[in-house]
């Protein structure tokens, strides 16, 4: 075919295509928009599904300290047992995590200890049982919840402890302490501290002890027994843990 014929053939086809586009431009635009929306929705759905799946793979282990015959410290005004307050906090923290789609396992679900019979060596058996639950769960983080005491009643505030040399636990403690320091009830800035405790040493999972406040302080005791305060405290704990998990996942 001569070159000129090829040229005119191309011109004719281009003109016809242009007319087709002009005639059906609204339909074509609508179809293109529909495809774009479908692709965007699919991408969003995939991202949401991925985030949900990732959240479902996360497990937080909550350890309510003491229990049974081991009541821990007592409230200076009410005489409330630390073991009971620990359980109240763990239940509230569990609700806060589950609202974010994160699975929670608790070592102690009732007022009882984990030692079986209250015979000689019950404390060692209790701690070993907690360690076994941690190993069986293989959690993303371990949060052991306690209440503090001090001879001077003006000592107040929430304090986080981690094991020396455990870098992930240190990072977790840092984010948790920062979140707790940000609460309006904070009386002063705390820094996370190194602690040599069984629950921090019994596994390699990121583990901290959260001392929620001082039962030897009348002001702290009143806060610790307030349901509204426990809800705000639990939200801060969840914020701190999620910040740690995001930081660890992103390599930050």
Secondary structure by P-SEA (a helix, b strand, c coil): ccaaaaaaaaaaaaaaaaaaaaaaaaaaaaaaaaaaaaaaaaaaaaaaaaaaaaaaabbbbbbbccccccccbbbccccccaaaaaaaaaaaaaaaaaaacbbbbbccccccccccccccaaaaaaaaaaaaaaaaacccbbbbbbccccccccbbbbbbbbcccaaaaaaaaaaaaaaaaacccccccccbbbbbcccccccccbbbbbcccccccaaaaaaaacaaaaaaaaaaaaaaaaaaaaaaaacc
